[in-house]
Amino acid sequence: MLNITRFSPLEDAFENMFRGIPVWLPNPETRAPAPTPFRMDVTENDKEYRVLAELPGVKKEDIGVSINGHEVAVSAELKYEKDVKSGDAVLRAERYYGKIQRAFSLGQEVDEATAQAKYADGVLELTLPKKAAAAAKRLAVH
């Protein structure tokens, strides 16, 4: 039986580039969490869009939502502080501050005046009503 494999020089070269190189991973208990994109679900019906964004460990005051027409942006400030003490001496102090952001476009403009945002249990819920589509206007040619 004949086995056919696909040859891709660029992909093969990239995969082989790091083969044999030792990878050092720091202890997860001693390093601050890296900012990762948060997960979002976007659903729609005839009247509105609904967005669920997972932002665990973020305070409500550190979340920002901006709406510009059909574009929506969600951002959050992350703060991580950890002090390891032994008696009165500080052995290690770690701090991490960062910002994560996701932006996306929707198929129809959002009515900013009636949009709502709720944050509970690490989940941000946005209710974004659709703007009523303007009726087409026909111009008379003179």
C-alpha positions as CSV (number, residue, x, y, z in Angstrom):
1,M,0.0,0.0,0.0
2,L,1.3,3.5,-0.9
3,N,1.4,6.2,1.8
4,I,1.2,9.7,0.6
5,T,2.3,12.6,2.9
6,R,2.1,16.2,2.2
7,F,5.4,18.1,2.2
8,S,5.5,21.7,3.3
9,P,9.1,23.1,3.5
10,L,8.1,26.2,5.5
11,E,6.0,24.4,8.1
12,D,8.5,21.6,8.4
13,A,11.4,24.0,8.9
14,F,9.5,25.9,11.6
15,E,8.6,22.7,13.5
16,N,12.2,21.5,13.3
17,M,13.7,24.9,14.4
18,F,13.0,24.3,18.1
19,R,13.5,20.6,18.2
20,G,16.2,19.7,20.7
21,I,16.2,23.1,22.5
22,P,15.4,22.7,26.2
23,V,12.4,24.6,27.3
24,W,12.4,26.1,30.8
25,L,9.0,26.7,32.4
26,P,8.9,28.8,35.6
27,N,7.1,27.5,38.6
28,P,3.4,28.6,38.2
29,E,3.1,29.5,41.9
30,T,5.9,32.1,41.6
31,R,4.9,33.9,38.5
32,A,2.2,36.3,37.8
33,P,-0.6,35.2,35.5
34,A,-0.1,36.4,31.9
35,P,-2.8,38.5,30.3
36,T,-4.8,36.2,28.1
37,P,-7.8,37.1,25.9
38,F,-11.0,36.5,27.7
39,R,-13.8,34.3,26.3
40,M,-16.8,35.9,24.8
41,D,-20.1,34.6,23.5
42,V,-22.1,36.8,21.2
43,T,-25.7,35.9,20.3
44,E,-28.5,37.8,18.5
45,N,-32.2,37.8,18.0
46,D,-34.5,40.2,16.1
47,K,-34.3,42.9,18.7
48,E,-30.8,42.8,20.3
49,Y,-27.4,41.3,20.6
50,R,-26.3,39.6,23.8
51,V,-22.7,39.3,24.9
52,L,-21.3,37.2,27.7
53,A,-17.7,37.8,28.6
54,E,-15.8,35.8,31.2
55,L,-13.7,38.1,33.4
56,P,-13.0,36.2,36.6
57,G,-11.2,38.0,39.4
58,V,-11.8,41.5,37.9
59,K,-13.5,44.2,39.9
60,K,-16.6,45.8,38.5
61,E,-14.9,49.2,38.6
62,D,-12.0,48.0,36.4
63,I,-14.2,47.0,33.5
64,G,-14.9,49.4,30.5
65,V,-17.3,49.0,27.7
66,S,-17.4,51.3,24.7
67,I,-19.9,51.3,21.9
68,N,-19.4,53.2,18.6
69,G,-22.1,52.5,16.0
70,H,-21.7,48.8,15.3
71,E,-18.4,48.4,17.0
72,V,-18.1,47.2,20.6
73,A,-15.0,47.1,22.8
74,V,-14.7,45.5,26.2
75,S,-11.6,46.1,28.4
76,A,-10.5,45.2,31.9
77,E,-7.6,46.2,34.2
78,L,-5.9,43.3,35.9
79,K,-4.1,43.7,39.2
80,Y,-2.2,40.9,40.9
81,E,-0.2,41.3,44.1
82,K,1.4,38.6,46.2
83,D,3.7,39.1,49.2
84,V,5.5,36.1,50.7
85,K,6.6,36.9,54.3
86,S,8.7,35.1,56.9
87,G,8.2,36.8,60.2
88,D,8.8,40.5,59.7
89,A,11.1,40.1,56.6
90,V,9.6,40.2,53.1
91,L,11.2,37.4,51.1
92,R,9.5,38.0,47.8
93,A,7.0,40.6,46.5
94,E,5.4,40.2,43.1
95,R,3.1,42.6,41.3
96,Y,1.5,42.5,37.9
97,Y,-0.6,45.2,36.3
98,G,-2.0,44.9,32.9
99,K,-5.0,45.5,30.6
100,I,-6.9,43.1,28.4
101,Q,-9.2,44.2,25.6
102,R,-11.4,42.6,23.0
103,A,-13.2,44.5,20.2
104,F,-15.6,43.3,17.5
105,S,-18.0,44.5,14.9
106,L,-21.7,43.7,14.8
107,G,-23.9,43.4,11.7
108,Q,-26.2,46.3,12.8
109,E,-25.7,49.5,14.8
110,V,-26.4,49.4,18.5
111,D,-28.7,51.7,20.4
112,E,-26.3,53.1,23.0
113,A,-29.0,54.9,25.0
114,T,-30.8,51.6,25.9
115,A,-27.8,49.3,26.2
116,Q,-27.3,47.6,29.5
117,A,-24.3,45.9,31.3
118,K,-24.4,43.6,34.3
119,Y,-21.4,42.0,36.1
120,A,-21.9,39.1,38.5
121,D,-19.8,36.1,39.5
122,G,-17.0,36.9,37.0
123,V,-19.3,37.2,34.0
124,L,-20.1,40.4,32.2
125,E,-23.5,40.4,30.5
126,L,-24.2,43.0,27.8
127,T,-27.6,43.6,26.3
128,L,-27.2,45.6,23.1
129,P,-30.5,46.6,21.5
130,K,-30.3,47.0,17.7
131,K,-31.1,50.5,16.3
132,A,-34.1,50.7,14.0
133,A,-33.0,50.6,10.4
134,A,-33.7,53.9,8.7
135,A,-36.1,53.6,5.8
136,A,-34.6,54.1,2.4
137,K,-35.1,57.7,1.1
138,R,-35.6,58.3,-2.6
139,L,-34.3,61.6,-4.0
140,A,-36.0,63.3,-6.9
141,V,-33.7,64.3,-9.6
142,H,-34.3,67.8,-11.0
